[in-house]
Amino acid sequence: MDIYRRLAHGWPPMDYPQPSPPIPQARQDLPGWLPILLGFLTAVGPVSTDMYLPAFPAIEASLHVPAGSAQITLATWFAGLAIGQVAQGSLSDRFGRRAPLVGGMILYTIASVGCALSTGLWGLSAWRAVAAIGGSAGMVVPRAIVRDLADGHAAVRMMGRLILVMGVAPILAPTLGGLLLGVGDWRMLFWICAAYGATCAVLVLLLVPDTLPVGQRVRLGPAGLLLRYGAIMGERGFFTHALMGGGAMFGMFAYISASSPIYIESFGVTPAQYGMLFGLCAAGYIGAAQVNSRLLGQFGEDRIMNAAVGTYLAATLTLCAVAFLGLHWLPALVVPVLLSTASMGFILPNTTVGALSRHAAHAASASALMGTMQFVLGAISGVLAGWLTDGTARGMGALMLLGAVTALLAGIWRPKGGMARG
């Protein structure tokens, strides 16, 4: 009997879960637009995070609260994502992929309407938390669907196409938010989020197959769920791959949180120029993810991840040298940051597939646990970046270096050659 069935009945675990049977290649009958649609669903998270950032001053003025108070709504959004990912993972492994995904998008839509109609800061913050819990389905379930359909190289190729669509969101969302504020108020942004959520729900109902057969669904009580998450976390392949991705996310959040004051206040670039620099790094990340899928067959995931982590480490060491030596030359800062973010485009797709590779029967739970773990690391990095902001790149560089060292150590411990070839 499978270990997770024993856990559900309160039996003590005897060993770690055995590897799930590999899926040798992606199913040949899959439509080419499915990864694009899954990326569109996954982009709910970054769109909802980034699009309303330019509206913080308008929200504070409209709700008559002190400057800086709108950050509370971002904190409750992040808290909702952390809770929601775990909940959505369990629901998806129990009820299949489509129902939790549709339910999550409906909840996100209703909560976005609540945000648009809010008359106070705490009401807005509460609705943002509810929206995050619903929107978490879009972050968890698509990754599980990829694992249902493919493993190894085939899954990495699908994940790369998800990133291509999802990665456009953080590039365009802040600019779109700023443009919309020029023609309407901040509430319009949440009406657009509501329309986005409703569109996602309809698309899932019409187009997304339920890729988890009824016979493979897992029913566990609360104690069984906790034990299952513990067993997944205790599996070396999952933990090390997730931690490698967490090191990349730690560095990325440090960059996202700290780069604006560094570029604009220290180097004097305009907001438009900052948007171009931010877009350049995002394009490097997206482009690397696409190149990664093409190089897998020739070089294999082990060599690619080793090279990517090495590049990440070298780039962040260079960034720290530039920052701590006080070299005030913008290209000397931009180039190592660009190399760091590009290396993440190789690290994140491979580590995602590697973490889920042994957990096909409960891919959504593993995806949720991985997302929560990496998100918590990223959120910690963002908080630290705020504390360490001093007008220089030293805090950002040190945090990005810490992320690179974390990825390196996890990579050394990582089981090699763990992905199935697809």
The 8 nearest C-alpha neighbors of each residue, nearest first, counted from 0:
[[1, 2, 4, 5, 3, 6, 10, 16],
 [2, 0, 4, 3, 5, 16, 17, 6],
 [1, 3, 5, 4, 6, 16, 12, 0],
 [2, 4, 6, 5, 1, 7, 227, 223],
 [3, 5, 7, 6, 1, 2, 8, 0],
 [6, 4, 10, 2, 3, 8, 7, 9],
 [7, 5, 3, 9, 223, 10, 8, 4],
 [8, 6, 223, 4, 219, 5, 9, 3],
 [9, 7, 5, 6, 10, 4, 223, 219],
 [10, 8, 6, 7, 5, 11, 223, 222],
 [9, 11, 5, 6, 8, 12, 7, 4],
 [10, 12, 13, 9, 6, 5, 2, 8],
 [13, 11, 14, 2, 10, 6, 5, 15],
 [12, 14, 11, 15, 2, 10, 5, 16],
 [15, 13, 12, 16, 2, 17, 230, 11],
 [14, 16, 234, 230, 17, 13, 233, 12],
 [17, 15, 2, 14, 18, 230, 234, 231],
 [16, 18, 15, 19, 357, 14, 358, 2],
 [19, 17, 357, 20, 16, 358, 356, 21],
 [18, 20, 357, 359, 358, 21, 17, 360],
 [21, 19, 18, 22, 359, 357, 358, 17],
 [22, 20, 23, 419, 19, 150, 356, 357],
 [21, 23, 150, 149, 24, 20, 421, 419],
 [24, 22, 421, 21, 420, 419, 150, 25],
 [25, 23, 421, 149, 22, 153, 26, 150],
 [24, 26, 149, 153, 148, 27, 421, 154],
 [27, 25, 28, 29, 24, 148, 149, 22],
 [26, 28, 29, 25, 24, 30, 148, 31],
 [29, 27, 26, 30, 25, 31, 148, 33],
 [28, 30, 27, 26, 31, 33, 25, 32],
 [31, 29, 32, 33, 28, 34, 27, 26],
 [30, 32, 33, 29, 34, 35, 28, 36],
 [31, 33, 35, 30, 34, 36, 29, 37],
 [32, 34, 36, 35, 31, 30, 37, 29],
 [35, 33, 37, 36, 161, 32, 160, 38],
 [36, 34, 38, 32, 33, 37, 161, 39],
 [35, 37, 39, 33, 38, 34, 32, 40],
 [38, 36, 34, 40, 39, 35, 141, 33],
 [37, 39, 161, 41, 35, 165, 164, 36],
 [38, 40, 36, 42, 37, 41, 35, 164],
 [41, 39, 37, 137, 38, 42, 43, 199],
 [40, 42, 137, 138, 38, 43, 39, 37],
 [41, 43, 165, 39, 44, 40, 45, 46],
 [44, 42, 46, 41, 40, 45, 47, 134],
 [43, 45, 42, 47, 46, 48, 41, 134],
 [44, 46, 48, 47, 42, 169, 43, 49],
 [47, 45, 43, 49, 48, 44, 50, 172],
 [46, 48, 44, 45, 49, 50, 43, 192],
 [49, 47, 45, 46, 50, 44, 51, 52],
 [48, 50, 46, 173, 52, 172, 51, 47],
 [51, 49, 172, 173, 176, 46, 52, 47],
 [50, 52, 54, 53, 49, 176, 188, 48],
 [51, 53, 54, 49, 50, 55, 173, 48],
 [54, 52, 51, 55, 177, 176, 173, 50],
 [55, 53, 51, 57, 52, 56, 185, 58],
 [54, 56, 58, 57, 69, 53, 52, 59],
 [57, 55, 59, 58, 54, 60, 66, 53],
 [58, 56, 60, 54, 59, 55, 61, 185],
 [59, 57, 55, 61, 56, 60, 62, 54],
 [60, 58, 64, 56, 62, 57, 61, 63],
 [59, 61, 63, 57, 58, 62, 56, 64],
 [62, 60, 58, 59, 63, 57, 64, 56],
 [61, 63, 59, 60, 64, 119, 58, 120],
 [64, 62, 60, 61, 59, 65, 58, 119],
 [63, 65, 59, 62, 68, 60, 66, 120],
 [66, 64, 68, 67, 59, 63, 60, 69],
 [65, 67, 68, 59, 64, 56, 69, 60],
 [66, 68, 69, 70, 65, 59, 55, 56],
 [67, 69, 70, 66, 65, 71, 64, 59],
 [68, 70, 71, 67, 72, 55, 59, 58],
 [69, 71, 73, 68, 72, 67, 74, 55],
 [72, 70, 74, 69, 73, 68, 75, 124],
 [71, 73, 124, 75, 70, 74, 69, 76],
 [72, 74, 76, 70, 71, 75, 77, 69],
 [73, 75, 71, 77, 76, 72, 78, 70],
 [76, 74, 78, 128, 72, 77, 73, 124],
 [77, 75, 128, 73, 79, 127, 74, 78],
 [76, 78, 80, 74, 79, 75, 73, 81],
 [79, 77, 75, 81, 80, 76, 74, 82],
 [78, 80, 128, 131, 132, 76, 82, 77],
 [79, 81, 83, 131, 77, 78, 82, 132],
 [80, 82, 78, 371, 79, 83, 84, 77],
 [83, 81, 79, 80, 84, 85, 78, 86],
 [82, 84, 132, 80, 86, 135, 85, 81],
 [85, 83, 367, 87, 135, 86, 82, 81],
 [84, 86, 367, 88, 83, 87, 82, 368],
 [85, 87, 83, 89, 88, 84, 90, 82],
 [88, 86, 90, 84, 89, 136, 85, 83],
 [87, 89, 364, 363, 367, 91, 85, 86],
 [88, 90, 92, 364, 86, 91, 87, 93],
 [91, 89, 87, 93, 88, 92, 94, 86],
 [90, 92, 95, 96, 88, 94, 93, 89],
 [93, 91, 89, 90, 216, 361, 95, 363],
 [92, 94, 217, 216, 90, 91, 218, 95],
 [95, 93, 91, 90, 92, 216, 98, 96],
 [96, 94, 91, 211, 92, 93, 97, 209],
 [95, 97, 91, 209, 98, 99, 100, 140],
 [96, 98, 100, 209, 99, 101, 95, 203],
 [97, 99, 101, 100, 96, 102, 95, 94],
 [100, 98, 102, 101, 97, 103, 91, 96],
 [99, 101, 103, 97, 136, 98, 102, 104],
 [102, 100, 200, 104, 98, 103, 99, 97],
 [103, 101, 99, 105, 100, 104, 98, 106],
 [102, 104, 133, 100, 106, 136, 101, 105],
 [105, 103, 107, 101, 196, 200, 106, 102],
 [104, 106, 108, 102, 107, 103, 101, 109],
 [105, 107, 133, 103, 109, 108, 104, 110],
 [108, 106, 130, 133, 104, 110, 134, 105],
 [109, 107, 193, 196, 105, 111, 106, 110],
 [110, 108, 112, 106, 111, 107, 105, 113],
 [109, 111, 113, 130, 107, 126, 112, 108],
 [112, 110, 114, 193, 108, 113, 189, 109],
 [111, 113, 115, 109, 110, 114, 193, 190],
 [112, 114, 110, 116, 111, 115, 126, 117],
 [115, 113, 111, 123, 117, 112, 116, 126],
 [114, 116, 186, 112, 189, 113, 117, 190],
 [115, 117, 113, 114, 112, 118, 186, 123],
 [118, 116, 114, 123, 115, 119, 122, 113],
 [119, 117, 116, 62, 122, 120, 123, 61],
 [120, 118, 122, 121, 117, 62, 123, 63],
 [119, 121, 123, 122, 124, 62, 118, 69],
 [122, 120, 124, 123, 119, 125, 72, 71],
 [121, 123, 125, 119, 124, 120, 117, 126],
 [124, 122, 120, 114, 126, 121, 117, 125],
 [123, 125, 72, 121, 127, 122, 126, 75],
 [124, 126, 122, 128, 127, 123, 121, 129],
 [125, 127, 129, 123, 110, 128, 124, 114],
 [128, 126, 130, 124, 76, 125, 129, 123],
 [127, 129, 79, 76, 75, 131, 125, 126],
 [130, 128, 126, 132, 131, 127, 110, 133],
 [131, 129, 107, 110, 127, 133, 128, 132],
 [132, 130, 79, 134, 80, 128, 133, 129],
 [133, 131, 83, 79, 129, 135, 130, 134],
 [134, 132, 103, 107, 106, 130, 131, 135],
 [133, 135, 131, 136, 107, 137, 132, 130],
 [136, 134, 138, 84, 137, 132, 83, 133],
 [137, 135, 139, 134, 100, 138, 103, 87],
 [136, 138, 41, 40, 135, 134, 139, 140],
 [137, 139, 41, 135, 136, 140, 141, 44],
 [140, 138, 136, 367, 137, 142, 366, 141],
 [139, 141, 143, 142, 136, 137, 363, 144],
 [142, 140, 144, 143, 37, 139, 145, 137],
 [143, 141, 145, 144, 140, 139, 146, 366],
 [142, 144, 363, 140, 146, 362, 141, 145],
 [145, 143, 147, 141, 146, 142, 140, 210],
 [144, 146, 142, 148, 143, 147, 149, 154],
 [147, 145, 143, 144, 149, 148, 150, 359],
 [148, 146, 144, 145, 149, 210, 143, 359],
 [147, 149, 145, 146, 25, 144, 26, 210],
 [150, 148, 25, 154, 146, 22, 24, 153],
 [151, 149, 154, 22, 153, 146, 419, 421],
 [150, 152, 419, 418, 420, 421, 154, 153],
 [153, 151, 421, 155, 154, 420, 156, 150],
 [152, 154, 421, 156, 155, 151, 25, 24],
 [155, 153, 150, 149, 157, 156, 151, 152],
 [156, 154, 158, 152, 157, 153, 348, 159],
 [155, 157, 292, 159, 153, 154, 158, 152],
 [158, 156, 154, 160, 159, 155, 34, 153],
 [157, 159, 155, 161, 160, 156, 348, 154],
 [160, 158, 162, 156, 288, 157, 161, 289],
 [159, 161, 163, 157, 162, 158, 34, 35],
 [162, 160, 38, 158, 159, 163, 164, 34],
 [161, 163, 165, 159, 166, 160, 164, 158],
 [164, 162, 160, 166, 161, 285, 165, 159],
 [165, 163, 38, 162, 161, 166, 167, 35],
 [164, 166, 42, 162, 38, 167, 168, 163],
 [167, 165, 162, 168, 163, 164, 285, 169],
 [166, 168, 170, 165, 164, 169, 171, 163],
 [167, 169, 166, 171, 170, 172, 46, 165],
 [170, 168, 172, 171, 45, 167, 166, 49],
 [171, 169, 167, 168, 278, 172, 281, 173],
 [170, 172, 168, 174, 169, 173, 175, 167],
 [171, 173, 50, 175, 169, 174, 168, 49],
 [174, 172, 50, 176, 49, 175, 171, 177],
 [175, 173, 177, 176, 171, 172, 178, 50],
 [176, 174, 172, 178, 177, 173, 171, 179],
 [177, 175, 50, 173, 179, 174, 178, 51],
 [176, 178, 174, 180, 175, 179, 53, 173],
 [179, 177, 175, 181, 180, 176, 174, 182],
 [178, 180, 176, 181, 182, 177, 183, 175],
 [181, 179, 183, 177, 178, 182, 184, 176],
 [180, 182, 178, 179, 183, 177, 184, 176],
 [181, 183, 179, 180, 178, 184, 187, 177],
 [184, 182, 180, 181, 179, 187, 185, 186],
 [183, 185, 180, 186, 187, 182, 57, 179],
 [186, 184, 187, 188, 54, 180, 58, 57],
 [187, 185, 115, 188, 189, 184, 190, 116],
 [186, 188, 190, 185, 189, 184, 191, 183],
 [189, 187, 191, 186, 190, 185, 192, 51],
 [188, 190, 192, 115, 191, 186, 187, 111],
 [191, 189, 193, 187, 192, 188, 115, 112],
 [190, 192, 194, 188, 189, 193, 195, 187],
 [193, 191, 189, 195, 190, 194, 111, 196],
 [192, 194, 108, 190, 111, 196, 191, 195],
 [195, 193, 191, 197, 192, 196, 198, 190],
 [196, 194, 192, 198, 193, 197, 191, 199],
 [197, 195, 108, 199, 193, 104, 198, 194],
 [196, 198, 194, 200, 199, 195, 108, 193],
 [199, 197, 195, 201, 196, 200, 194, 202],
 [198, 200, 196, 202, 197, 201, 203, 195],
 [201, 199, 101, 197, 203, 104, 198, 202],
 [200, 202, 204, 198, 203, 199, 205, 197],
 [203, 201, 199, 205, 204, 200, 206, 198],
 [204, 202, 207, 200, 206, 201, 205, 199],
 [203, 205, 201, 202, 206, 200, 207, 101],
 [206, 204, 202, 203, 201, 207, 208, 200],
 [205, 207, 203, 202, 204, 208, 33, 201],
 [206, 208, 203, 205, 204, 209, 97, 202],
 [209, 207, 210, 206, 97, 203, 96, 204],
 [208, 210, 96, 97, 211, 95, 207, 212],
 [209, 211, 208, 147, 144, 212, 96, 148],
 [210, 212, 95, 209, 96, 213, 215, 147],
 [213, 211, 214, 215, 210, 216, 95, 209],
 [212, 214, 216, 215, 211, 95, 94, 93],
 [213, 215, 212, 216, 211, 217, 360, 95],
 [216, 214, 213, 212, 360, 217, 211, 92],
 [217, 215, 93, 213, 92, 214, 218, 95],
 [216, 218, 93, 92, 219, 215, 361, 360],
 [219, 217, 93, 216, 220, 7, 92, 4],
 [220, 218, 7, 223, 224, 217, 221, 222],
 [219, 221, 223, 222, 224, 7, 218, 8],
 [222, 220, 224, 223, 225, 219, 7, 226],
 [223, 221, 225, 224, 220, 226, 7, 9],
 [222, 224, 7, 226, 220, 219, 6, 221],
 [225, 223, 227, 221, 222, 226, 219, 220],
 [226, 224, 228, 222, 227, 223, 229, 221],
 [225, 227, 229, 223, 224, 228, 230, 222],
 [226, 228, 230, 224, 229, 225, 223, 231],
 [229, 227, 231, 225, 230, 226, 232, 224],
 [228, 230, 226, 232, 227, 231, 233, 225],
 [229, 231, 227, 233, 228, 232, 226, 15],
 [232, 230, 228, 234, 233, 229, 227, 365],
 [231, 233, 229, 230, 234, 238, 228, 237],
 [232, 234, 230, 231, 235, 229, 238, 15],
 [235, 233, 231, 232, 237, 236, 15, 238],
 [236, 234, 238, 237, 239, 233, 413, 414],
 [235, 237, 239, 238, 234, 414, 240, 354],
 [236, 238, 354, 240, 235, 234, 239, 241],
 [237, 239, 241, 235, 232, 240, 236, 242],
 [238, 240, 242, 409, 413, 241, 236, 237],
 [239, 241, 350, 243, 354, 242, 237, 238],
 [242, 240, 244, 238, 239, 243, 369, 354],
 [243, 241, 245, 239, 244, 240, 238, 409],
 [244, 242, 406, 240, 246, 245, 241, 409],
 [245, 243, 247, 241, 242, 347, 246, 350],
 [244, 246, 373, 242, 248, 243, 247, 249],
 [247, 245, 402, 406, 249, 243, 405, 244],
 [246, 248, 244, 250, 245, 249, 343, 402],
 [249, 247, 251, 245, 250, 377, 246, 252],
 [250, 248, 377, 246, 402, 247, 252, 380],
 [249, 251, 399, 402, 253, 247, 248, 252],
 [250, 252, 248, 254, 253, 249, 255, 247],
 [253, 251, 255, 377, 254, 249, 381, 250],
 [252, 254, 250, 256, 381, 380, 251, 255],
 [253, 255, 251, 252, 257, 258, 256, 395],
 [256, 254, 252, 253, 257, 258, 251, 259],
 [257, 255, 253, 381, 254, 252, 258, 384],
 [258, 256, 254, 384, 255, 259, 253, 395],
 [257, 259, 261, 254, 260, 255, 262, 256],
 [258, 260, 262, 261, 257, 263, 273, 256],
 [261, 259, 264, 263, 262, 258, 257, 390],
 [262, 260, 265, 258, 259, 264, 263, 390],
 [261, 263, 266, 259, 260, 265, 268, 264],
 [264, 262, 267, 268, 260, 266, 261, 259],
 [265, 263, 260, 267, 261, 266, 262, 390],
 [264, 266, 261, 390, 267, 262, 263, 391],
 [267, 265, 262, 263, 268, 264, 261, 329],
 [266, 268, 263, 264, 265, 262, 269, 261],
 [269, 267, 263, 266, 272, 262, 273, 270],
 [268, 270, 272, 271, 273, 263, 267, 262],
 [271, 269, 273, 272, 274, 268, 263, 259],
 [272, 270, 274, 269, 273, 275, 268, 276],
 [273, 271, 275, 269, 274, 270, 268, 276],
 [272, 274, 270, 276, 275, 271, 277, 269],
 [273, 275, 277, 271, 272, 276, 278, 270],
 [274, 276, 278, 272, 273, 277, 279, 271],
 [277, 275, 279, 273, 278, 274, 272, 280],
 [278, 276, 274, 280, 279, 275, 273, 281],
 [277, 279, 281, 275, 276, 170, 280, 282],
 [280, 278, 276, 282, 277, 281, 275, 283],
 [279, 281, 283, 337, 282, 277, 278, 340],
 [282, 280, 278, 284, 283, 279, 285, 277],
 [281, 283, 285, 279, 280, 284, 286, 278],
 [284, 282, 341, 280, 286, 281, 285, 287],
 [283, 285, 341, 344, 281, 287, 282, 340],
 [286, 284, 282, 288, 287, 283, 163, 166],
 [285, 287, 283, 289, 288, 284, 282, 290],
 [286, 288, 344, 290, 284, 289, 285, 341],
 [287, 289, 344, 291, 285, 159, 286, 345],
 [288, 290, 286, 291, 287, 159, 292, 285],
 [291, 289, 287, 293, 292, 288, 286, 294],
 [292, 290, 288, 294, 289, 293, 345, 287],
 [291, 293, 156, 290, 295, 289, 294, 155],
 [294, 292, 290, 291, 295, 296, 289, 156],
 [295, 293, 291, 297, 292, 296, 298, 290],
 [296, 294, 299, 298, 297, 292, 293, 300],
 [297, 295, 294, 299, 298, 293, 152, 292],
 [296, 298, 294, 295, 299, 293, 300, 303],
 [297, 299, 295, 296, 294, 302, 303, 300],
 [300, 298, 295, 301, 296, 302, 297, 303],
 [299, 301, 303, 302, 304, 295, 349, 298],
 [302, 300, 304, 303, 299, 305, 416, 415],
 [303, 301, 305, 304, 300, 299, 306, 298],
 [302, 304, 300, 306, 305, 301, 307, 299],
 [303, 305, 307, 301, 306, 302, 346, 300],
 [306, 304, 302, 308, 303, 307, 309, 301],
 [305, 307, 309, 303, 304, 308, 302, 310],
 [308, 306, 304, 342, 310, 309, 305, 303],
 [307, 309, 311, 305, 310, 306, 304, 312],
 [310, 308, 306, 312, 307, 311, 305, 313],
 [309, 311, 307, 313, 308, 312, 314, 306],
 [312, 310, 339, 308, 314, 309, 313, 342],
 [311, 313, 403, 309, 315, 310, 314, 308],
 [314, 312, 310, 316, 315, 311, 309, 317],
 [315, 313, 335, 317, 311, 316, 312, 339],
 [314, 316, 318, 400, 317, 312, 313, 399],
 [317, 315, 313, 319, 318, 314, 312, 320],
 [318, 316, 320, 314, 315, 319, 313, 321],
 [317, 319, 315, 321, 316, 320, 396, 335],
 [320, 318, 396, 322, 316, 317, 321, 323],
 [319, 321, 317, 323, 318, 322, 324, 316],
 [322, 320, 318, 326, 324, 319, 323, 325],
 [323, 321, 319, 393, 392, 325, 320, 324],
 [322, 324, 325, 320, 321, 319, 393, 326],
 [325, 323, 321, 322, 326, 320, 319, 327],
 [324, 326, 322, 323, 327, 321, 391, 320],
 [327, 325, 321, 324, 328, 322, 331, 323],
 [326, 328, 325, 329, 266, 321, 331, 322],
 [329, 327, 331, 330, 326, 332, 266, 321],
 [328, 330, 332, 331, 333, 327, 266, 262],
 [331, 329, 333, 332, 328, 334, 335, 327],
 [332, 330, 329, 328, 333, 334, 321, 335],
 [333, 331, 329, 330, 334, 335, 318, 336],
 [332, 334, 330, 336, 331, 335, 337, 329],
 [333, 335, 337, 336, 332, 331, 330, 338],
 [336, 334, 314, 338, 337, 318, 333, 339],
 [337, 335, 339, 333, 334, 338, 340, 332],
 [336, 338, 280, 334, 340, 335, 339, 333],
 [339, 337, 335, 341, 336, 340, 342, 314],
 [340, 338, 311, 336, 342, 337, 341, 314],
 [339, 341, 343, 337, 342, 284, 338, 280],
 [342, 340, 284, 283, 338, 344, 343, 339],
 [341, 343, 307, 339, 344, 345, 340, 311],
 [344, 342, 346, 340, 345, 341, 347, 247],
 [343, 345, 288, 284, 287, 341, 342, 346],
 [346, 344, 343, 342, 288, 291, 287, 347],
 [345, 347, 343, 349, 344, 304, 348, 350],
 [346, 348, 350, 244, 349, 343, 344, 345],
 [349, 347, 351, 350, 155, 346, 158, 345],
 [350, 348, 352, 351, 347, 346, 353, 155],
 [349, 351, 240, 353, 347, 352, 348, 244],
 [352, 350, 348, 354, 349, 353, 347, 355],
 [351, 353, 355, 349, 350, 354, 356, 155],
 [354, 352, 350, 356, 351, 355, 418, 240],
 [353, 355, 237, 240, 351, 352, 356, 241],
 [356, 354, 358, 352, 353, 357, 362, 365],
 [355, 357, 353, 358, 354, 352, 418, 150],
 [358, 356, 18, 19, 355, 359, 354, 17],
 [359, 357, 355, 362, 361, 360, 356, 19],
 [358, 360, 362, 361, 19, 357, 147, 146],
 [361, 359, 358, 362, 215, 19, 216, 92],
 [362, 360, 359, 358, 364, 92, 363, 365],
 [361, 363, 359, 143, 365, 358, 364, 360],
 [362, 364, 88, 143, 366, 365, 361, 92],
 [365, 363, 88, 367, 89, 366, 362, 361],
 [364, 366, 362, 368, 363, 367, 369, 355],
 [367, 365, 363, 369, 364, 368, 139, 362],
 [368, 366, 84, 88, 364, 370, 85, 369],
 [369, 367, 365, 371, 370, 366, 372, 364],
 [368, 370, 366, 372, 367, 371, 241, 365],
 [371, 369, 367, 373, 368, 372, 374, 366],
 [372, 370, 374, 368, 81, 373, 369, 375],
 [371, 373, 369, 375, 370, 374, 368, 376],
 [374, 372, 245, 376, 370, 375, 371, 377],
 [373, 375, 377, 371, 376, 372, 370, 378],
 [374, 376, 378, 372, 377, 373, 371, 379],
 [377, 375, 373, 379, 374, 378, 249, 245],
 [376, 378, 249, 374, 380, 252, 248, 375],
 [377, 379, 381, 375, 380, 376, 374, 382],
 [380, 378, 382, 376, 381, 377, 375, 383],
 [379, 381, 377, 383, 378, 253, 382, 249],
 [380, 382, 378, 384, 253, 379, 256, 252],
 [383, 381, 379, 385, 384, 380, 378, 386],
 [384, 382, 386, 380, 385, 381, 387, 379],
 [385, 383, 381, 387, 382, 386, 253, 257],
 [386, 384, 382, 383, 388, 387, 381, 257],
 [385, 387, 383, 384, 388, 382, 389, 394],
 [388, 386, 384, 394, 385, 383, 389, 395],
 [387, 389, 385, 386, 390, 384, 394, 257],
 [390, 388, 391, 387, 394, 392, 393, 386],
 [389, 391, 265, 261, 388, 260, 264, 392],
 [390, 392, 389, 393, 261, 265, 322, 388],
 [393, 391, 322, 395, 394, 396, 261, 390],
 [392, 394, 322, 396, 395, 391, 323, 397],
 [395, 393, 387, 397, 396, 392, 398, 388],
 [394, 396, 398, 392, 393, 397, 253, 257],
 [397, 395, 319, 393, 399, 394, 398, 318],
 [396, 398, 400, 394, 399, 395, 393, 401],
 [399, 397, 401, 395, 400, 396, 394, 253],
 [398, 400, 250, 402, 396, 401, 397, 395],
 [399, 401, 403, 315, 397, 402, 398, 396],
 [402, 400, 398, 404, 399, 403, 405, 397],
 [403, 401, 246, 399, 250, 405, 400, 249],
 [404, 402, 400, 406, 312, 405, 401, 311],
 [403, 405, 407, 401, 406, 402, 408, 400],
 [406, 404, 402, 246, 408, 403, 407, 409],
 [407, 405, 243, 246, 403, 409, 404, 408],
 [406, 408, 404, 410, 405, 409, 403, 308],
 [407, 409, 411, 405, 410, 406, 404, 412],
 [410, 408, 239, 406, 412, 411, 243, 407],
 [411, 409, 413, 407, 408, 412, 406, 243],
 [410, 412, 408, 409, 413, 407, 414, 406],
 [411, 413, 409, 410, 408, 414, 239, 235],
 [412, 414, 410, 239, 411, 409, 415, 236],
 [415, 413, 236, 417, 412, 416, 235, 239],
 [416, 414, 417, 413, 301, 418, 412, 410],
 [417, 415, 418, 301, 414, 300, 419, 299],
 [416, 418, 415, 414, 419, 353, 236, 356],
 [419, 417, 151, 416, 353, 356, 420, 150],
 [418, 420, 151, 21, 150, 421, 417, 23],
 [421, 419, 151, 152, 23, 418, 150, 24],
 [420, 24, 23, 153, 152, 151, 150, 419]]
